[in-house]
Amino acid sequence: MEKRFFIQRFFPGKDKRPYWQEYVLHCDSTWVVLDALEAIRSKQDPSLAYRRVCRHGICGSCAMNINGLNRLACETRLADLPSKIRIKPLPGFPVIRDLVVDLTQVYQNIEAIKPYLITKTPPPAKERLQSPLERKKLDGLYECIFCGACTSACPTFWASKHFLGPTALLQACRFVMDSRDEAKQERKKFLKQHPSLWQCHAILNCVEACPKGLNPFEAIVLLRKSLLKP
Amino acid sequence: MITHKHDIIIVGAGIAGLAAAFEAAQAGHDVAVISKVFPTRSHSIAAQGGTAAALGNMEPDSWEWHFYDTVKGSDFLGDQDAQALFCQEAIDTAYFLEHIGVPFSRTEDGRILQRCFGGHYSKFGQGPPVRRACLAADRIGQVMLHTLFGQCLRYKVNFYNEFIVTHLLIHDEGCCGVMAWELVGGETHIFHARLTLLATGGYARLFKVSTNSAINTGDGMGMVLRAGLPLEDMEFVQFHPTGLYPWGFLISEGVRGEGGYLINADGERFMKRYAPAKMELAPRDVVCRAIQSEIKAGRGIEGKPCVHLDITHLSEKTIKERLPQIREMAIKFAGIDPKKRPIPVAPTAHYSMGGIPVNVDCEVLADGKKTVMPGLFAAGECACVSIHGANRLGTNSTMECAVFGRRAGKHMAKLAKRTSFLPLPERQIKAGCEEIKALLNHPARTSVAEIRESLQESMTRNCGILREKRQLEQQLDFLRTLKRAYQKIGLKGLPSSYNLALQEAIELKHMLNLGEAIVRGALARTESRGAHCRTDFPKRDDKNWLKHTLIFMKEREYRLDYKPVIITKFQPEERRF
């Protein structure tokens, strides 16, 4: 099948403004958007820039805006898209080049919530026990692949540079919910002092954007509830 | 050109690299990790089914049984001193991983949940399969990698992300760091270190259909080879039996561990003819050849080169709780709900058993045997300790990364205090810069992608699951042609920032060199052992070939050498499953 790709190109410092470039490509019916980008780069234009690593939706490198939605290029099947496909970098972040954006803000916000288990009691000889029910509380939280699709789709993040964004808040929830973590009070104190948790306006773009089907808004609500509990 | 100075430099941010970084940083050292990608994009993320440790949480188990299985799985080519140490330390390492936060799945009484995997049995192979794979649903790589990354942030490890290391800086006295190209900034950086660890992963992207990430091009091994140091057992390439057809994406062995069947076009559970006792849970090399034989005999599904992996008999709950990622992949890519229809699978290039020869402290061996190369270390898939010998057991790789990554980190932390910075080799740096400059300034007369595709296609055809003399010789000739074509690549006119073509050109150089190392090793080894299957020499030949291959490259000439296998406990025996 033939597809027409309109890809946003931009090299800050060289180009005055972003522009659309058109590529026409014969595509296999099994292809995803990433296959098309690789084919364009190897056959038509080696200068095209984008990120890709695992090719099957687990590394979180290739999030981009495809026909208006933030998605992973490696999981988006061409057969499910119309014949005209518009691809832009993730909105809301500085562009490095073409489809490659600077995710530093997302990474810094993740680091700010202390994305690691904190324990104070010495570990036992074997594992710290955790019941299946306690472990289940991490489901829907630990699977995040840091692709940035949710934060990119969040108008609150666009408007406020102090807002931690859904990616980091989902991580914060993952550690608050972990029965083994022994720094819950410090974590809650940080969240209480930080304006983020109450800045979310429940626009829910993050939920729609997440390629892994996670619900950052629910995580934010869980965190709010945990702060209100004594 | 920018110069950085750190006590310890770690190249690669997968499980091995981050485990080492964690240990060294926790000991108070100034540690820098250099990675081609943001750490959580590293290929370790793709590991699914579990990580091996004889915890005995489900039924009795012992490290000695794990040891026997690993030896037999390796087709007796692994070094038994290292294998024994690995199986013992795996137990404490699993608890360590739990303590630092890995969200393992749990048993009813709150311990780490374990499942079956191919090649892991009880009672020195005589008993039924034992549940030894510690799992976190089917995302073990992701949880190990994310947990280690978080802990590295806690201990203030310095990260240089999206830097591709191009050259090792090596003196007669030892290694003093690396040269790297910053992808975003588009310039060369020098990293000056007391000690350098390579944790750069494997090379299964040398093959057309592969489970591996685009970045798995064997860069660390390629740099070692170019530096005149040897590589070990390169001919042993693992093909995973169950890649999602036709893409080749990993469908975990955990699917069979949970009870999945392999079915051919006749609806037959064909493993009963190849491994009557262990069936689908035989080691990977055995299952892989069985599938290949079924396809060759015309029993592929609908005439296609694939068979079915059937879990329709498992409960919806088991599939959703234990195999959620597999389910998601089957639905998203193949449009198949595995509860309703079987998954089409075929063998896919997966893992490099061979690599940089190291001792159990991860010190690189300059002669491949005993002599240590000062300042240079290797761990994880790029290294060859050798735990896996001729065939790796599932779940042993992530655990190898954790066990030996930690060992490397601790050992380097000890040595760093009494190791000084060697002067930088100015001539080498200049030559390295010239090489990059030449690539960037040459006009393109042939395409990097075209050479890479020819390499992948030809390696799969001539040096894949089944090998024979004539095809291997053909491949050697073809590699010479490809290397000549490589001289004509050029990247003139491409933007300096995020120049993927430059990255791929650097990777391709390593891939071509490694391809020749694999083929030369495979051609010389006139026997079949583990993953190396010569149709013209179908039997294992312990009399002549119970030895490790070492390969050196000097001025484009290759030289083979061999060293004995270390056998401490289990004498080679016939391998039946």
Interface residues (C-beta under 8 A of the other chain):
Chain A: F11 K14 T30 V32 R41 S42 K43 P46 S47 A49 R51 R52 V53 C54 R55 H56 G57 I58 C59 G60 S61 E75 R77 I96 R97 D98 V100 L103 Y107 E111 K114 P115 Y116 L117 T119 P123 A125 K126 E127 R128 L129 Q130 S131 P132 E134 R135 L138 Y142 E143 I145 F146 D178 R180
Chain B: V37 F38 T40 R41 S42 H43 I45 A46 L55 A94 Y95 E98 H99 I100 G101 P103 F104 S105 R106 T107 E108 D109 G110 R111 I112 A136 R139 Q142 V143 H146 T147 F149 G150 Q151 L153 R154 V184 S213 A214 I215 P246 W247 F249 L250 Q325 E328 M329 K332 F333 A444 S447 V448 A449 E450 E453 L491 G493 L494 P495 S497 Y498 N499 L500 A501
